[in-house]
Protein backbone atom coordinates (compact mmCIF):
# COMPACT_ATOMS: atom_id res chain seq x y z
CA UNK A 1 0.00 0.00 0.00
CA UNK A 2 1.38 3.38 -1.02
CA UNK A 3 2.12 5.80 1.81
CA UNK A 4 3.31 8.72 -0.38
CA UNK A 5 2.21 10.06 -3.75
CA UNK A 6 5.58 9.03 -5.20
CA UNK A 7 4.97 5.45 -4.09
CA UNK A 8 1.51 5.64 -5.70
CA UNK A 9 3.05 6.51 -9.08
CA UNK A 10 5.68 3.77 -8.79
CA UNK A 11 3.20 1.11 -7.70
CA UNK A 12 0.71 1.88 -10.46
CA UNK A 13 3.48 1.71 -13.08
CA UNK A 14 4.71 -1.61 -11.68
CA UNK A 15 1.27 -3.18 -11.41
CA UNK A 16 -0.31 -1.79 -14.59
CA UNK A 17 2.88 -1.45 -16.62
CA UNK A 18 1.51 -1.67 -20.16
CA UNK A 19 -2.08 -0.60 -19.56
CA UNK A 20 -3.11 2.87 -20.80
CA UNK A 21 -2.78 5.65 -18.25
CA UNK A 22 -3.19 8.89 -20.19
CA UNK A 23 -4.37 9.87 -23.64
CA UNK A 24 -4.08 13.44 -24.94
CA UNK A 25 -3.64 15.12 -28.33
CA UNK A 26 -0.07 16.23 -27.54
CA UNK A 27 1.25 12.82 -26.48
CA UNK A 28 -1.10 10.18 -27.86
CA UNK A 29 -1.58 7.34 -25.36
CA UNK A 30 0.95 6.67 -22.61
CA UNK A 31 0.99 3.45 -20.61
CA UNK A 32 1.38 3.65 -16.85
CA UNK A 33 5.08 2.86 -17.25
CA UNK A 34 5.45 5.59 -19.88
CA UNK A 35 3.56 8.09 -17.73
CA UNK A 36 5.90 7.34 -14.84
CA UNK A 37 8.87 7.94 -17.15
CA UNK A 38 7.38 11.25 -18.32
CA UNK A 39 6.76 12.37 -14.74
CA UNK A 40 10.23 11.36 -13.60
CA UNK A 41 11.77 13.17 -16.58
CA UNK A 42 10.12 16.37 -15.34
CA UNK A 43 11.22 15.57 -11.78
CA UNK A 44 14.85 15.22 -12.87
CA UNK A 45 14.61 18.66 -14.45
CA UNK A 46 13.20 20.06 -11.20
CA UNK A 47 15.86 18.39 -9.08
CA UNK A 48 18.81 19.48 -11.23
CA UNK A 49 18.73 22.59 -9.04
CA UNK A 50 16.85 21.07 -6.13
CA UNK A 51 14.38 23.17 -4.21
CA UNK A 52 14.17 22.58 -0.45
CA UNK A 53 11.56 20.00 0.58
CA UNK A 54 8.15 21.55 1.13
CA UNK A 55 8.77 24.48 -1.23
CA UNK A 56 5.45 25.63 -2.73
CA UNK A 57 5.46 25.54 -6.53
CA UNK A 58 3.02 25.90 -9.42
CA UNK A 59 2.90 25.45 -13.19
CA UNK A 60 1.71 28.24 -15.45
CA UNK A 61 -0.83 26.82 -17.88
CA UNK A 62 -2.75 23.58 -18.13
CA UNK A 63 -2.72 20.37 -20.12
CA UNK A 64 -0.60 17.22 -19.86
CA UNK A 65 2.66 18.97 -18.93
CA UNK A 66 0.91 20.69 -16.01
CA UNK A 67 -0.43 17.33 -14.80
CA UNK A 68 2.97 15.65 -15.15
CA UNK A 69 4.59 18.59 -13.33
CA UNK A 70 2.14 18.30 -10.43
CA UNK A 71 2.86 14.60 -9.99
CA UNK A 72 6.60 15.31 -10.36
CA UNK A 73 6.41 17.99 -7.67
CA UNK A 74 4.74 15.51 -5.31
CA UNK A 75 7.47 12.96 -6.11
CA UNK A 76 10.07 15.62 -5.20
CA UNK A 77 8.41 16.45 -1.87
CA UNK A 78 7.27 19.88 -3.07
CA UNK A 79 3.93 21.48 -2.26
CA UNK A 80 1.53 22.43 -5.07
CA UNK A 81 0.01 25.87 -4.47
CA UNK A 82 -1.49 28.55 -6.72
CA UNK A 83 0.70 31.11 -4.92
CA UNK A 84 3.86 29.00 -5.18
CA UNK A 85 7.04 29.58 -7.14
CA UNK A 86 6.35 29.32 -10.88
CA UNK A 87 8.24 26.36 -12.31
CA UNK A 88 10.25 27.00 -15.45
CA UNK A 89 8.74 24.86 -18.24
CA UNK A 90 12.03 24.97 -20.13
CA UNK A 91 13.98 23.65 -17.14
CA UNK A 92 11.48 20.92 -16.33
CA UNK A 93 9.83 19.94 -19.60
CA UNK A 94 11.98 21.58 -22.26
CA UNK A 95 15.73 21.19 -22.57
CA UNK A 96 15.94 20.36 -18.84
CA UNK A 97 13.70 17.31 -19.20
CA UNK A 98 15.43 14.12 -17.96
CA UNK A 99 18.42 16.15 -16.73
CA UNK A 100 20.97 13.64 -15.44
CA UNK A 101 22.18 16.17 -12.87
CA UNK A 102 18.84 15.74 -11.12
CA UNK A 103 18.99 11.94 -10.87
CA UNK A 104 21.01 11.71 -7.65
CA UNK A 105 19.07 14.45 -5.83
CA UNK A 106 15.78 12.92 -7.00
CA UNK A 107 16.62 9.51 -5.58
CA UNK A 108 17.98 11.07 -2.39
CA UNK A 109 14.77 13.06 -1.97
CA UNK A 110 12.75 9.85 -2.31
CA UNK A 111 14.46 8.44 0.76
CA UNK A 112 13.29 11.45 2.77
CA UNK A 113 9.63 11.39 1.71
CA UNK A 114 7.06 10.39 4.31
CA UNK A 115 3.27 10.51 4.61
CA UNK A 116 3.64 13.71 6.66
CA UNK A 117 5.21 15.72 3.80
CA UNK A 118 2.83 18.60 2.95
CA UNK A 119 1.34 18.62 -0.52
CA UNK A 120 -1.54 21.09 -0.91
CA UNK A 121 -3.33 23.59 1.33
CA UNK A 122 -1.88 22.05 4.47
CA UNK A 123 -2.87 18.51 3.47
CA UNK A 124 -0.08 15.97 3.78
CA UNK A 125 0.63 13.32 1.15
CA UNK A 126 -0.65 10.63 3.49
CA UNK A 127 -3.85 12.55 4.13
CA UNK A 128 -4.41 13.06 0.40
CA UNK A 129 -3.96 9.31 -0.14
CA UNK A 130 -6.57 8.63 2.53
CA UNK A 131 -9.01 11.00 0.82
CA UNK A 132 -8.30 9.33 -2.51
CA UNK A 133 -9.07 5.93 -0.99
CA UNK A 134 -12.42 7.14 0.35
CA UNK A 135 -13.29 8.90 -2.91
CA UNK A 136 -12.31 5.84 -4.93
CA UNK A 137 -14.61 3.70 -2.80
CA UNK A 138 -17.52 6.04 -3.65
CA UNK A 139 -16.65 6.31 -7.35
CA UNK A 140 -15.95 2.61 -7.84
CA UNK A 141 -13.10 3.36 -10.26
CA UNK A 142 -10.47 0.75 -11.11
CA UNK A 143 -8.01 -0.07 -13.91
CA UNK A 144 -10.93 -0.78 -16.29
CA UNK A 145 -12.37 2.72 -15.82
CA UNK A 146 -12.15 5.34 -18.59
CA UNK A 147 -12.05 8.91 -17.26
CA UNK A 148 -12.48 12.03 -19.39
CA UNK A 149 -11.24 15.41 -18.17
CA UNK A 150 -11.31 18.54 -20.37
CA UNK A 151 -7.88 20.18 -20.63
CA UNK A 152 -9.46 23.45 -19.53
CA UNK A 153 -10.71 21.80 -16.32
CA UNK A 154 -7.50 19.89 -15.57
CA UNK A 155 -5.99 22.77 -13.58
CA UNK A 156 -9.16 23.44 -11.55
CA UNK A 157 -9.43 21.92 -8.06
CA UNK A 158 -12.07 19.47 -9.28
CA UNK A 159 -10.11 18.51 -12.39
CA UNK A 160 -6.95 17.96 -10.37
CA UNK A 161 -8.86 15.80 -7.89
CA UNK A 162 -10.24 13.76 -10.80
CA UNK A 163 -6.75 13.25 -12.24
CA UNK A 164 -5.37 12.11 -8.88
CA UNK A 165 -8.39 9.83 -8.41
CA UNK A 166 -7.77 8.25 -11.79
CA UNK A 167 -4.10 7.70 -10.96
CA UNK A 168 -5.09 6.19 -7.61
CA UNK A 169 -7.51 3.81 -9.35
CA UNK A 170 -5.13 2.97 -12.19
CA UNK A 171 -7.78 4.25 -14.61
CA UNK A 172 -7.26 5.42 -18.19
CA UNK A 173 -7.60 9.21 -18.37
CA UNK A 174 -8.30 11.15 -21.54
CA UNK A 175 -7.36 14.83 -21.53
CA UNK A 176 -9.19 16.43 -24.44
CA UNK A 177 -10.72 19.72 -25.46
CA UNK A 178 -14.16 18.72 -24.19
CA UNK A 179 -13.39 15.79 -21.90
CA UNK A 180 -16.12 13.72 -23.57
CA UNK A 181 -14.96 10.47 -25.06
CA UNK A 182 -15.60 8.88 -28.41
CA UNK A 183 -18.19 6.15 -28.66
CA UNK A 184 -17.46 3.72 -25.85
CA UNK A 185 -15.02 6.22 -24.35
CA UNK A 186 -15.10 8.06 -21.05
CA UNK A 187 -18.18 9.72 -19.65
CA UNK A 188 -18.37 13.54 -19.79
CA UNK A 189 -16.61 15.21 -16.88
CA UNK A 190 -18.81 15.90 -13.84
CA UNK A 191 -16.94 18.13 -11.36
CA UNK A 192 -19.55 17.75 -8.61
CA UNK A 193 -18.04 14.45 -7.39
CA UNK A 194 -14.75 16.23 -6.64
CA UNK A 195 -15.93 19.47 -5.05
CA UNK A 196 -14.24 20.21 -1.74
CA UNK A 197 -11.59 17.53 -2.17
CA UNK A 198 -8.74 19.92 -1.43
CA UNK A 199 -10.39 21.73 1.47
CA UNK A 200 -8.46 21.35 4.76
Beta strands, then each sheet from edge to edge (+ up, - down):
strand 1: 20-24
strand 2: 28-31
strand 3: 56-58
strand 4: 79-80
strand 5: 85-86
strand 6: 118-120
strand 7: 123-124
strand 8: 146-150
strand 9: 172-176
sheet 1: 2+ 1- 9- 8-
sheet 2: 4+ 3+ 5+
sheet 3: 6+ 7-
end
